[in-house]
Amino acid sequence: MTQKQVFSGLYGKDSIEFERGLINIYPFGIIGKQFHGSVKVHAHNKLLQMFLINSGTTELHINTETFEIHGPAFIIIPKNLNHGFKHLGDVNGWIISLSDVALEHMIQTDIDILTAIDVFQYTHISEDNLQTMAIYHVAQRCVDEYHTNLSGRILMMHSLVGQLIVNLYRLQHTEHNSSVVVDSSSALYFRRFKQSIKESYSYKKTVEEYAAELKITSGYLNRICQNVSHQSPKEILINYFITEAKFMLLNIEKSVNEISYLLQFEDPAYFTRLFKKKTGITPREFRNSTGIKKSLIKNTSDDLSNF
C-alpha cells in the first residue's frame, strides 16, 4: 500500500472536465465540508491548482510545515505536489484547476514562465501590494467569465489564464531573482524529468530509464540537470526520495523497513546508509529527533502533505 494518494481530478475524483481542455473552476470549501473539514494528503497528476480564498481560515500542510492562511489570499499548488487542508470554520473562495498539458503548450514560447507553475506559493492579498491585487483581480475575472455564456468566453479565459501565469511569474521573479540563463529545450526537459520522478515514485528507476522516456540520452539529461540545477540526475533523485522518507518517518505506524520498501530502495540497510549520508543521522535518529508523540502522529499523519 502506497503512502501517496494521487487523483487525476479534484480530491477523490479520477477525472475532471476542463473547458476546452484548459480550465475548471469549483467552489472552495465544499469538498472540505464533505469530509468534516479535513482534506487528507493528496496530489493531482494532471493539473495545477490555484486556491483563491475570499474569506475564512484554513490550515495548509506541506511537508512537515503547517501554514495558517486567512482570506483574502491565494495558494498555488503545482502538479504532483502533495498537500492537505484542515478548514477552521467556513471557508469561501474558488479552486481554479488548470490543465498542465494545456499550460505547457500555451507558454512553450516563453519557457522561463514554466517556473511559475512549478513553485508552491501562498500569498496574502493586500491592497497595499499592487502585484497581489493584480493577481486577485485576474483570478476573479477568470471565475466571472467561467460562469457566463457570453460570446468569446473561451478565448477570453485563455487570455486571462495567460495573464494570471505571467503575473505569478513576475511576483516570484521579484522575490527570487535569478541570474541563471537556461535555453527553452533544457528547461522543458528538466521540468518533465522532475515530474516523471514524482509520478514514478520508485527509487529503483534508473537515470537511463528516465532519459529513455524523454527520448534523450542519459548524457544529455546529465548536462541539462547540471546546467539548470548544478546537480546530477542521480542527486536530484536522491534528494527527492530522502525528502519523501522524512515525511513518511513522521508516521511511526510504519517501520523504517516498511518505508524503505514503499519507496523501493534496494534494502533497508542501503536506505539507512544513504539517509545518513545525506542528513548526518539515521532514519531512526531522525524520527526520534522530531519529538512527535505517537498519539499526535496517529491523529495528524493523514492531514500532513509532502513535496
C-alpha positions in Angstrom: 0.0 0.0 0.0 1.5 3.3 -1.1 1.6 6.4 1.1 0.7 8.7 -1.8 -2.9 9.5 -2.9 -2.9 10.8 -6.5 -6.0 12.0 -8.3 -6.5 12.9 -11.9 -9.4 15.2 -11.0 -10.4 17.1 -7.9 -10.0 15.4 -4.5 -11.4 11.9 -4.6 -12.1 12.0 -8.3 -10.3 10.2 -11.2 -11.4 12.7 -13.9 -12.1 16.3 -14.4 -14.0 18.2 -17.1 -11.9 21.1 -18.4 -13.5 23.9 -20.5 -11.9 23.4 -23.9 -9.2 21.3 -22.2 -7.9 24.2 -20.2 -9.8 25.2 -17.0 -12.2 24.0 -14.4 -13.5 26.2 -11.5 -15.1 24.8 -8.4 -16.2 26.5 -5.1 -13.5 26.1 -2.4 -14.8 24.8 0.9 -17.4 22.4 -0.4 -15.1 19.4 -0.6 -13.8 20.1 2.9 -17.4 20.1 4.3 -18.0 16.7 2.7 -15.1 15.3 4.7 -15.8 17.1 8.0 -13.4 19.9 7.3 -10.3 17.8 6.7 -8.9 17.0 3.2 -6.3 14.3 3.5 -2.8 14.4 1.9 -3.1 14.0 -1.8 -1.7 15.2 -5.2 -3.0 15.8 -8.7 -1.1 14.4 -11.6 -2.6 16.3 -14.4 -3.3 19.8 -13.2 -2.1 22.9 -11.4 -4.5 24.4 -8.8 -4.9 27.9 -7.6 -7.0 28.3 -4.4 -8.5 31.8 -4.3 -9.6 32.3 -0.7 -12.0 35.1 -0.3 -12.8 34.6 3.4 -12.3 32.2 6.3 -9.2 30.4 7.6 -7.6 27.1 6.6 -4.6 25.1 7.7 -2.4 24.0 4.7 0.0 21.2 5.3 3.1 21.0 3.0 5.9 18.6 4.1 6.2 18.9 7.9 5.1 22.5 7.9 1.7 24.0 8.6 0.6 27.3 7.3 -2.5 29.0 8.8 -4.0 31.0 5.9 -6.6 33.8 6.3 -8.5 35.1 3.4 -8.2 37.0 1.3 -5.2 35.0 -0.1 -4.2 32.7 -2.8 -2.4 29.4 -2.9 -0.6 27.8 -5.8 -0.3 24.0 -5.7 1.8 22.7 -8.7 1.2 19.4 -10.4 2.2 16.3 -8.2 2.7 18.3 -5.0 1.2 16.6 -2.0 -0.9 18.8 0.2 -3.7 18.7 2.7 -6.2 21.1 4.3 -7.9 21.4 7.6 -10.6 24.1 7.5 -11.1 26.2 10.6 -14.7 27.0 10.2 -16.4 28.2 7.0 -14.0 28.9 4.1 -15.2 30.5 0.9 -13.5 31.0 -2.5 -12.7 29.1 -5.6 -10.5 26.3 -6.8 -9.1 27.2 -10.2 -7.8 24.0 -11.8 -5.6 24.3 -14.9 -4.6 21.5 -17.3 -0.9 21.0 -17.1 -0.7 19.9 -20.8 -2.6 22.9 -22.0 -0.5 25.3 -19.9 2.8 23.8 -21.2 1.5 24.2 -24.7 0.4 27.8 -24.1 3.7 29.0 -22.7 6.3 26.9 -24.5 7.4 30.1 -26.4 8.3 31.7 -23.1 9.8 28.8 -21.2 11.0 30.8 -18.3 7.4 31.2 -17.2 7.2 27.5 -16.7 8.9 28.2 -13.3 5.7 29.9 -12.2 3.6 26.7 -12.5 6.1 24.5 -10.6 6.5 26.6 -7.4 4.4 26.2 -4.3 3.3 29.6 -3.1 0.8 31.2 -0.8 0.4 35.0 -0.6 -1.9 37.2 1.4 -3.8 39.6 -0.8 -3.2 43.2 0.3 -4.5 46.5 -1.2 -1.0 47.8 -0.4 0.6 45.3 -2.8 -0.2 46.0 -6.4 1.1 42.7 -7.6 -1.1 40.6 -5.4 -4.1 42.8 -6.2 -3.4 42.3 -9.9 -3.4 38.5 -9.5 -6.5 38.6 -7.4 -8.4 40.7 -10.0 -7.4 38.5 -12.9 -8.3 35.3 -11.0 -11.7 36.8 -10.1 -12.3 37.7 -13.7 -11.5 34.1 -14.7 -14.2 33.0 -12.2 -16.7 35.5 -13.5 -16.0 34.6 -17.2 -16.2 30.9 -16.4 -19.8 31.4 -15.2 -21.1 33.4 -18.1 -22.4 32.4 -21.5 -21.0 35.5 -23.4 -19.6 35.2 -26.9 -15.9 34.7 -27.0 -15.9 33.3 -23.5 -13.3 30.6 -24.1 -10.9 33.0 -25.9 -11.3 35.4 -23.0 -10.5 32.7 -20.5 -7.3 31.7 -22.4 -6.3 35.3 -22.3 -7.0 35.7 -18.6 -5.1 32.4 -17.7 -2.1 33.7 -19.6 -2.3 37.0 -17.7 -2.6 35.0 -14.4 0.5 32.9 -15.1 2.6 35.9 -16.2 1.6 37.8 -13.0 2.5 34.9 -10.8 5.9 34.6 -12.6 6.5 38.3 -12.1 5.7 38.1 -8.4 8.0 35.2 -7.9 10.7 36.8 -10.0 10.6 39.9 -8.0 11.1 37.9 -4.8 13.6 35.4 -6.1 15.6 37.0 -8.8 17.8 34.5 -10.7 20.8 35.1 -13.0 20.7 31.6 -14.4 20.1 31.5 -18.2 18.7 28.3 -19.5 17.6 27.5 -23.0 14.0 26.6 -23.7 14.7 22.9 -24.6 16.7 22.3 -21.4 14.1 23.9 -19.2 11.3 21.8 -20.7 13.2 18.5 -20.4 14.3 19.3 -16.8 10.7 20.0 -15.9 9.5 16.8 -17.4 12.3 14.8 -15.7 11.2 16.2 -12.3 7.6 15.4 -12.9 8.4 11.9 -14.0 10.2 11.3 -10.8 7.1 12.2 -8.8 4.8 10.1 -11.0 7.1 7.1 -11.0 7.6 7.2 -7.2 10.2 4.5 -7.3 13.9 4.8 -6.3 14.6 1.7 -8.4 14.0 3.5 -11.6 17.4 4.4 -13.3 18.6 7.7 -14.8 18.8 5.7 -18.1 15.2 4.8 -17.9 14.1 8.4 -17.3 16.2 9.5 -20.2 14.7 6.9 -22.5 11.2 8.1 -21.6 12.2 11.6 -22.5 13.8 10.2 -25.8 17.2 11.7 -25.0 20.5 10.1 -23.9 21.5 9.9 -20.2 24.5 12.0 -21.0 22.3 14.8 -22.4 20.0 14.5 -19.4 23.0 14.9 -17.1 24.1 18.1 -19.0 20.6 19.5 -18.7 20.4 18.9 -14.9 23.9 20.4 -14.4 23.0 23.4 -16.4 19.7 24.1 -14.8 20.3 23.0 -11.2 24.0 22.3 -10.8 23.1 18.7 -9.8 23.4 15.4 -11.5 20.2 13.5 -12.3 21.1 11.0 -9.6 21.5 13.7 -7.0 18.0 15.1 -7.9 16.6 11.6 -7.5 18.2 11.0 -4.1 17.2 14.4 -2.8 13.6 13.8 -3.7 13.3 10.4 -2.1 15.1 11.5 1.1 12.5 14.3 1.4 9.7 11.7 0.9 11.3 9.4 3.5 11.5 12.3 6.1 7.7 12.8 5.8 6.9 9.1 6.0 9.1 8.8 9.1 6.7 11.1 10.9 4.2 8.2 10.8 5.5 5.8 13.5 2.9 3.3 12.5 5.3 2.4 9.7 8.7 0.9 10.4 11.9 2.1 8.8 11.9 -1.2 6.8 8.4 -0.6 5.6 9.3 2.9 4.4 12.3 1.6 2.7 10.3 -0.9 0.7 7.5 1.6 0.0 10.0 3.9 -1.7 11.6 0.9 -3.4 15.1 1.2 -2.1 17.3 -1.9 -2.6 17.1 -2.9 1.0 16.7 -1.2 4.5 20.5 -1.2 5.1 21.2 0.7 1.9 18.3 3.1 2.7 19.8 3.8 6.2 23.3 4.4 4.8 22.0 6.8 2.1 19.8 8.6 4.6 22.7 9.1 7.0 25.0 10.2 4.2 22.5 12.9 3.2 21.3 14.1 6.6 24.0 13.1 9.0 21.7 10.9 11.1 20.0 7.6 10.7 16.2 7.3 9.9 15.5 6.2 13.5 17.5 9.1 14.9 15.6 11.5 12.6 12.3 10.0 13.8 13.4 10.4 17.5 14.5 14.0 16.9 11.1 15.1 15.8 9.7 14.8 19.3 6.2 13.9 18.0 4.3 11.6 20.2 2.7 8.5 18.8 -0.8 9.7 19.7 -0.3 13.0 17.9 1.2 11.4 14.8 -1.7 9.0 14.6 -4.2 11.9 14.7 -2.4 14.1 12.2 -0.5 12.0 9.8 -3.4 11.9 7.3 -3.6 15.7 7.3 0.0 16.4 6.5 1.4 16.7 3.0 4.7 16.2 1.4 6.5 17.6 -1.6 
